Amino acid sequence: MRTSFKTKFAALIFLISFNSFANNSLVLDTLFQQGVKFVSADYLSGPSASAFATYRMMMSTDSEHPKSKAFASLLERAVKNKVATLKRSDQLQAEKLKLDYLSLQYEVGVSPSSWLLGEETFSTSVAQKGNSQPVANAPKQTVASEQLTSRQETTLYKNAKVYLTRKQLFTPERKNALHALLRILRNNPRNEKAISLYFKVIERSYGVVEELIEDKQFAQAESFVRAGLEMMPDNYELQGLYAVAQGHKNLQAHAEGLHDPDQYVAKLKSGVKNRLLTNGRTYLQRKEFFSPEGANAYDKFSRVLQSEPNNQKAMNYIHRLGIGVTEFAQELANEGELRQAISLLEQGLSEIPSMTAWERLKQELEAQLNIRETRLQYAQQNYSTTLSKKSIRALLANTKVYIRDGSFFGSGRDNANAALLRVIATAPDHDKVPGLQKQLIEEVVEAVIELAGTGDLRRAKLIVNTALEHFPEHAELKRLQGHINSLS
């Protein structure tokens, strides 16, 4: 249910970003309906695709509109009831939801609810209870703002560099690179060295997870990323990395569970077993992961594991299959074959439902497909659909110039995004469009990172937020937004 909401919400954000689509009443009616669904699904808080995000958009559109006021009342009751429910099982989560809601009310400019201010706040000591959720919403390694001297900042930066070389990225508690850097940045958000080192820490975390997965230390990989999420629970990139670590842990459990000890399976002869492994490896190289039926990589490896649960070769191949499916789906997506990539992931999830990395990637690609279809609809409603081939060639050439000059977005036509939309209106399947759109996103990412590296987080945030208005739920932009928000 949540995936469907997110893709619809992504389209909604895109439509609202262009006022020519609808007047305020139509926009608010649509937002109200979507918000009710989020409330019904108990998906209240979150930076996007949530009841809070819907309320924020409604208030920014027209805070005095009856629909905005009606949704405010609905959300108030939903949050209050949710807090009361959480208090019986998880006091920490209840207080966090209260703080998030209080922050939202301040953000949209309404007076805080009296029941939020009249009770004990999160700043008061609250006993921490167990939480089985994969993303820690109650960080142990809290990083509060503090007044640091220049000398203290220098010492923390040096410590962070040492921790990085020792691979102490997120642990041990309070003695790791990320904790030291966040202390600096909470005190001085424009510290260029700390920002630069922060990105190196995140980049290095991928290498650590890859090494742990390669060594079959799946629980350690999961625990490693969890420690980072305890400090930055809303960081989109760390959430994705967690899905990878958790996915391989689940994949291992799935492979081990293929053998049923209560069911007799004849032991495979050596020649049969070797042939299955050889054929499976061939299918793996051909990227025939799950089809055709009976003649694919997963079928061959699983047959070996059903008979010999400790067969290390088959187990290794299963993990290579896990990586191969992810990489091939991303490759298809980069070539514009989004539906084919999604279909591959759906095949994989039908066999291995617990592979969280595939589920996350599928949701991202579904959002991209929704973006593409929404952009096509917008382009064909707002631009000519009968451009000549000469005009299209000129627009594609202009797009390259705009990207090179940093003219990514704008209200007029003299920017890369507008030029691409004009091409899409006439030639939605033009083979140059996916590549230029990818180049546009890459240059936006590079520009944002460069601004962040110089400490100009305000402009960095403005650019990435503008990009997300035009490409809502875009995975790479969401990751970047998470970094900038973490640094702000």
Residue pairs with C-beta under 8 A, 6 or more apart in sequence:
1 41
2 41
2 43
2 49
3 363
3 366
5 34
5 37
5 38
5 41
5 43
5 49
6 48
6 49
6 363
6 367
6 473
7 363
7 366
7 367
7 370
7 473
8 34
8 370
9 34
9 48
9 49
9 53
9 54
9 472
9 473
10 49
10 367
10 370
10 371
10 374
10 472
10 473
11 370
11 371
11 373
11 374
11 472
12 30
12 31
12 34
13 48
13 57
13 468
13 469
13 472
14 371
14 374
14 375
14 378
14 469
14 470
14 472
15 21
15 22
15 27
15 374
15 378
16 27
16 31
16 57
16 61
17 469
17 470
18 378
18 382
20 382
21 27
21 378
21 381
22 30
24 61
24 62
24 65
25 65
25 67
27 61
28 58
28 61
28 62
28 65
28 67
28 68
29 67
31 54
31 57
31 58
31 61
31 67
31 71
32 58
32 67
32 70
32 71
34 54
35 51
35 54
35 55
35 58
35 71
35 74
35 75
36 71
36 74
38 44
38 49
38 50
38 51
38 54
39 51
39 74
39 75
39 78
42 82
43 49
43 50
43 51
44 50
44 51
44 52
44 75
44 78
44 79
44 82
44 97
45 51
45 52
45 97
45 100
45 101
46 52
46 53
47 53
47 234
47 481
47 485
48 472
48 473
48 478
49 473
51 75
51 78
52 75
52 100
52 101
52 104
54 71
55 71
55 72
55 75
55 104
55 108
56 104
56 107
56 108
58 65
58 67
58 68
58 71
59 68
59 72
59 108
59 109
59 110
60 108
61 68
62 68
63 108
63 109
63 110
72 110
76 113
79 97
79 98
79 101
80 113
80 115
82 97
83 94
83 97
83 98
84 94
86 93
86 94
86 97
87 94
89 129
90 129
90 131
91 126
91 127
91 129
92 126
92 128
92 129
92 131
92 137
92 138
93 131
93 137
93 138
95 120
95 121
95 122
95 126
96 122
96 137
96 138
98 116
98 119
98 121
98 122
99 121
99 122
101 113
101 116
102 112
102 113
102 116
102 117
105 111
105 112
105 113
105 116
106 112
128 138
128 140
131 137
131 138
134 222
134 226
134 242
134 246
135 229
135 233
135 239
135 242
136 226
136 229
136 230
136 233
137 233
139 230
139 231
139 233
140 173
140 230
141 173
141 174
141 176
141 179
141 227
141 230
141 231
142 231
143 179
143 182
143 183
143 186
143 231
144 186
145 186
145 187
146 183
146 186
146 187
147 187
148 156
148 183
148 184
148 187
148 188
153 184
153 187
153 188
153 191
153 194
156 180
156 181
156 183
156 184
157 180
157 181
157 184
157 191
157 193
157 194
157 197
159 180
160 177
160 180
160 181
160 184
160 194
160 197
160 201
161 177
161 197
163 169
163 175
163 176
163 177
163 180
164 177
164 197
164 200
164 201
164 204
167 204
167 208
168 175
168 176
168 177
169 176
169 177
169 178
169 201
169 204
169 205
169 208
169 224
169 228
170 176
170 177
170 178
170 179
170 205
170 224
170 225
170 227
170 228
170 230
170 231
171 224
171 227
173 179
173 227
176 227
177 197
177 201
178 198
178 201
178 228
178 231
178 232
179 231
181 194
181 197
181 198
181 201
182 231
182 232
182 486
184 191
184 194
185 191
185 194
185 195
185 198
185 487
188 194
189 455
189 457
189 487
189 488
190 455
190 456
190 457
191 455
192 453
192 454
192 455
195 452
195 453
195 455
195 487
196 453
198 483
198 487
199 449
199 453
199 483
202 237
202 238
202 483
205 224
205 225
205 228
205 238
205 241
206 241
208 221
208 224
209 221
209 224
209 225
209 241
209 244
209 245
212 218
212 220
212 221
212 224
212 245
213 221
213 244
213 245
213 248
213 319
216 252
216 319
218 245
218 248
218 249
218 252
219 249
221 245
221 248
221 249
222 242
222 245
222 246
222 249
224 245
225 238
225 241
225 242
225 245
226 242
228 235
228 238
228 241
229 235
229 238
229 239
229 242
232 238
232 482
232 486
234 482
234 485
234 486
235 482
235 483
235 486
236 475
236 478
236 479
236 481
236 482
237 479
237 482
237 483
238 482
239 482
240 360
240 475
240 479
243 356
243 357
243 359
243 360
244 356
244 357
246 356
246 357
247 322
247 354
247 355
247 356
247 357
247 358
248 319
248 322
248 357
250 352
250 354
250 355
250 356
251 318
251 319
251 322
251 352
251 354
251 355
252 315
252 319
253 354
254 352
254 354
254 355
255 302
255 305
255 314
255 315
255 318
256 305
256 309
258 302
258 305
258 306
258 309
259 265
259 305
259 306
259 307
259 308
259 309
260 306
265 306
265 307
266 307
267 307
267 308
268 276
268 303
268 304
268 307
268 308
273 304
273 307
273 308
273 311
276 300
276 301
276 303
276 304
277 300
277 301
277 304
277 313
277 314
277 317
279 295
279 300
280 297
280 299
280 300
280 301
280 304
280 314
280 317
281 297
281 317
283 289
283 295
283 296
283 297
283 300
284 297
284 317
284 320
284 321
284 324
287 324
287 328
288 295
288 296
288 297
289 296
289 297
289 298
289 321
289 324
289 325
289 328
289 344
289 347
289 348
290 296
290 297
290 298
290 299
290 344
290 347
290 348
290 350
290 351
291 347
293 299
297 317
297 321
298 318
298 321
298 351
301 314
301 317
301 318
301 321
302 318
304 311
304 313
304 314
305 311
305 314
305 315
305 318
308 314
322 352
322 355
322 357
325 344
325 345
325 348
325 358
326 357
326 358
326 361
328 341
328 344
329 341
329 342
329 344
329 345
329 358
329 361
329 365
330 341
330 361
332 338
332 340
332 341
332 344
333 341
333 365
333 368
334 434
334 438
335 434
336 433
336 434
338 365
338 368
338 369
338 372
339 369
341 365
342 362
342 365
342 366
342 369
345 358
345 359
345 361
345 362
345 365
346 362
348 355
348 358
349 355
349 358
349 359
349 362
352 358
364 473
364 475
367 472
367 473
367 474
367 475
368 473
368 474
368 475
370 473
371 471
371 472
371 473
371 474
375 421
375 424
375 470
376 424
376 425
376 428
378 421
379 421
379 422
379 424
379 425
379 428
380 424
380 425
382 421
382 425
383 421
383 422
383 425
383 426
384 422
384 425
384 426
385 425
385 426
386 426
387 395
387 422
387 423
387 425
387 426
387 427
392 423
392 426
392 427
392 430
395 419
395 420
395 422
395 423
396 419
396 423
396 430
396 432
396 436
398 419
399 416
399 419
399 420
399 423
399 436
399 440
400 436
400 439
402 408
402 414
402 415
402 416
402 419
403 416
403 436
403 439
403 440
403 443
406 443
406 447
407 414
407 415
407 416
408 415
408 416
408 417
408 440
408 443
408 444
408 447
408 463
408 466
408 467
409 415
409 416
409 417
409 466
409 467
409 470
410 417
410 418
412 418
413 419
413 422
416 436
416 440
417 440
417 470
420 433
420 436
420 437
420 440
423 430
423 432
423 433
424 430
424 433
427 433
441 467
441 471
441 474
441 476
441 477
444 463
444 464
444 467
444 477
445 476
445 477
445 480
447 463
448 460
448 463
448 464
448 480
448 484
449 460
449 480
451 457
451 459
451 460
451 463
452 460
452 483
452 484
452 487
457 484
457 487
457 488
460 484
461 481
461 484
461 485
461 488
464 477
464 480
464 481
464 484
465 481
467 474
467 477
468 474
468 477
468 478
468 481
471 477
